[in-house]
Amino acid sequence: MFKSWSTILSYFIVVYTLILYIAIAADAYISSSNNGLLHDSVLTIPYKKVGLLLGTSKYITNGTENLYFSYRIEAASQLFYSQKIDYILVSGDNATKQYNEPITIKKELMKHGIPEDRIVLDYAGFRTFDSMIRAKEVFGQRELIVISQPFHNERAIFIGRKNGMDVIGYNAKDVSDYSGFKTQLREKFARVKVLLDIYLLNTKPKFLGEKIEIES
């Protein structure tokens, strides 16, 4: 019995070590592919017609403000008022009538003074992979600025460039509290999934549909 448990523990340690190694390698690979593509200042980032604002919920599970949401709204507003983008493409989850990230983000952008006709909604951005591919295939944008936190921008840019897009990122302020730690941890494994999606699984977005033109 003791030997059996010892063998199971050994297998567990080997599998855990392998998963950890893969996650670290995927993280480093995606980060290294983004050299020179992330911008922290509106002074350095070049103009693109469209900024792709990646969605998240306005509140976290305990009902308090989600800082990832607030900081992304601020970053998108900075780009727009600095005339670095003309339109904001909001891509997020619209899983139910009660949960609609694009509409919630649109309302918040309008509170910041962004004109309604400069906000375009993508209701089928169920995950970052879908948001990037749909920006190209549905909304016709091969060049754009991704707007999110730095770690999220890195993954989004990687997806876009692997699909033939000219993508750069504008970094929203990051979150450093406990919720930030949990998000960063999830990100490590999300990067493994991205590599599987692109190199092994040939994953497609959940929905594509008819093309939607963003005015010139």
C-alpha distance (Angstrom), angle and dihedral (degrees) to the residues before:
residue distance angle dihedral
M1 . . .
F2 3.80 . .
K3 3.79 90.6 .
S4 3.80 91.0 49.8
W5 3.81 92.6 53.3
S6 3.78 90.3 45.7
T7 3.81 90.5 54.0
I8 3.81 92.1 48.9
L9 3.78 90.6 49.7
S10 3.79 91.0 50.4
Y11 3.79 91.3 51.5
F12 3.79 90.2 48.0
I13 3.80 91.9 52.4
V14 3.81 91.8 48.8
V15 3.82 93.1 49.0
Y16 3.82 92.6 44.7
T17 3.81 91.2 49.7
L18 3.80 91.5 48.6
I19 3.82 92.7 49.8
L20 3.80 90.8 47.4
Y21 3.80 91.9 49.7
I22 3.82 92.0 49.3
A23 3.82 91.4 49.2
I24 3.81 92.5 49.7
A25 3.80 92.1 46.8
A26 3.82 92.8 48.5
D27 3.79 90.9 48.3
A28 3.80 92.9 51.2
Y29 3.81 93.0 44.5
I30 3.80 94.9 53.4
S31 3.80 93.6 42.5
S32 3.82 92.5 51.1
S33 3.81 91.3 52.3
N34 3.82 91.6 62.2
N35 3.80 100.7 63.0
G36 3.81 109.6 146.1
L37 3.80 94.3 1.5
L38 3.82 100.0 96.0
H39 3.80 123.1 78.6
D40 3.79 129.8 -165.8
S41 3.80 96.7 -177.5
V42 3.80 133.7 55.6
L43 3.81 86.2 -140.8
T44 3.80 93.1 68.6
I45 3.79 103.6 35.3
P46 3.82 117.5 93.8
Y47 3.80 123.9 -128.9
K48 3.79 120.8 -89.9
K49 3.77 124.6 174.1
V50 3.81 94.2 -127.4
G51 3.78 134.2 40.1
L52 3.80 114.3 -160.6
L53 3.80 108.8 -144.6
L54 3.80 109.2 -160.6
G55 3.78 112.9 -141.8
T56 3.76 133.3 -121.7
S57 3.79 134.8 160.9
K58 3.79 120.2 -77.9
Y59 3.80 92.8 -134.9
I60 3.80 133.7 34.0
T61 3.79 123.2 -128.8
N62 3.82 95.8 -83.5
G63 3.81 90.8 54.5
T64 3.80 98.2 -106.5
E65 3.78 125.6 127.4
N66 3.79 116.5 -74.0
L67 3.81 104.7 -132.3
Y68 3.80 91.4 -161.6
F69 3.81 87.0 63.1
S70 3.81 95.5 46.0
Y71 3.79 94.7 46.6
R72 3.81 92.6 49.2
I73 3.81 90.9 52.2
E74 3.81 89.2 51.4
A75 3.81 92.3 48.7
A76 3.80 93.6 49.5
S77 3.81 90.4 48.9
Q78 3.81 91.0 50.4
L79 3.79 91.6 53.6
F80 3.79 93.1 47.4
Y81 3.80 96.4 47.9
S82 3.80 90.7 44.9
Q83 3.83 87.4 56.6
K84 3.79 92.2 -120.8
I85 3.81 91.4 126.2
D86 3.80 134.2 25.5
Y87 3.80 99.0 -161.4
I88 3.79 136.2 30.8
L89 3.80 114.5 -144.2
V90 3.80 106.2 -158.6
S91 3.78 112.5 -156.7
G92 3.78 120.7 -175.5
D93 3.76 150.2 125.9
N94 3.80 119.2 -63.1
A95 3.78 97.1 174.6
T96 3.82 97.4 146.1
K97 3.80 140.4 8.6
Q98 3.79 88.1 -105.2
Y99 3.82 95.0 49.8
N100 3.78 115.1 52.0
E101 3.80 115.5 151.7
P102 3.85 97.4 -179.4
I103 3.82 94.5 53.6
T104 3.81 92.5 45.0
I105 3.79 91.4 49.8
K106 3.80 92.0 46.2
K107 3.81 91.1 54.6
E108 3.79 90.7 49.8
L109 3.81 92.8 48.5
M110 3.80 90.1 51.1
K111 3.82 89.0 52.0
H112 3.80 85.1 58.0
G113 3.80 89.6 54.4
I114 3.81 100.2 -101.5
P115 3.84 107.6 149.5
E116 3.78 113.8 -114.0
D117 3.80 92.8 -127.4
R118 3.81 89.5 59.8
I119 3.81 93.4 58.0
V120 3.81 119.1 83.8
L121 3.80 120.4 -171.5
D122 3.78 128.5 -142.9
Y123 3.79 107.2 -168.5
A124 3.82 95.2 -176.1
G125 3.79 101.0 61.6
F126 3.78 91.8 119.6
R127 3.78 91.3 157.8
T128 3.79 137.4 1.8
F129 3.80 92.9 -95.3
D130 3.82 91.2 56.9
S131 3.81 92.6 44.7
M132 3.80 93.0 55.2
I133 3.80 97.2 44.8
R134 3.79 92.9 44.4
A135 3.81 91.4 50.5
K136 3.79 86.8 62.0
E137 3.80 104.0 32.8
V138 3.82 100.9 35.6
F139 3.81 104.0 25.7
G140 3.81 96.7 33.3
Q141 3.82 96.8 -127.3
R142 3.79 114.5 145.7
E143 3.83 91.4 161.8
L144 3.78 122.9 46.6
I145 3.79 147.9 130.9
V146 3.79 116.3 -109.8
I147 3.79 114.1 -143.7
S148 3.79 119.2 -154.4
Q149 3.79 141.5 90.2
P150 3.84 115.8 -47.3
F151 3.82 97.0 -103.5
H152 3.82 90.7 49.1
N153 3.79 92.8 45.7
E154 3.80 90.4 54.1
R155 3.78 92.4 57.1
A156 3.81 93.8 42.6
I157 3.80 92.5 49.9
F158 3.79 90.8 48.6
I159 3.81 90.6 53.5
G160 3.79 92.5 46.6
R161 3.78 96.5 48.2
K162 3.78 92.5 46.5
N163 3.80 85.5 56.9
G164 3.80 96.0 51.1
M165 3.81 99.7 -95.2
D166 3.80 128.4 138.1
V167 3.80 97.9 -132.3
I168 3.78 132.8 167.9
G169 3.80 129.5 173.3
Y170 3.79 137.1 -126.9
N171 3.77 110.7 -155.0
A172 3.76 119.9 -131.7
K173 3.79 115.8 -155.7
D174 3.80 111.7 -77.8
V175 3.80 128.0 -126.3
S176 3.79 119.2 -121.4
D177 3.82 105.3 -179.8
Y178 3.82 127.2 95.5
S179 3.80 93.4 -75.1
G180 3.78 87.4 53.8
F181 3.80 90.7 54.7
K182 3.80 91.9 52.1
T183 3.79 91.3 49.1
Q184 3.80 92.0 49.4
L185 3.80 90.1 50.9
R186 3.80 92.0 51.7
E187 3.79 88.7 48.5
K188 3.81 91.6 63.0
F189 3.79 91.3 61.0
A190 3.81 93.2 39.4
R191 3.80 87.0 61.6
V192 3.79 91.2 54.6
K193 3.81 88.3 52.1
V194 3.81 91.0 51.1
L195 3.79 91.9 54.6
L196 3.79 90.1 49.5
D197 3.82 91.0 47.9
I198 3.80 93.4 51.5
Y199 3.80 104.9 34.2
L200 3.81 104.4 29.5
L201 3.79 114.7 14.3
N202 3.83 101.5 38.5
T203 3.80 87.3 -142.2
K204 3.80 120.8 -161.6
P205 3.82 129.2 -158.1
K206 3.79 115.9 -90.3
F207 3.82 89.9 -117.8
L208 3.79 135.3 13.6
G209 3.80 112.0 163.4
E210 3.79 132.2 155.2
K211 3.78 120.5 -7.3
I212 3.80 118.1 -101.6
E213 3.78 118.1 -153.4
I214 3.78 121.5 -138.9
E215 3.79 107.4 -152.2
S216 3.80 119.6 -110.3
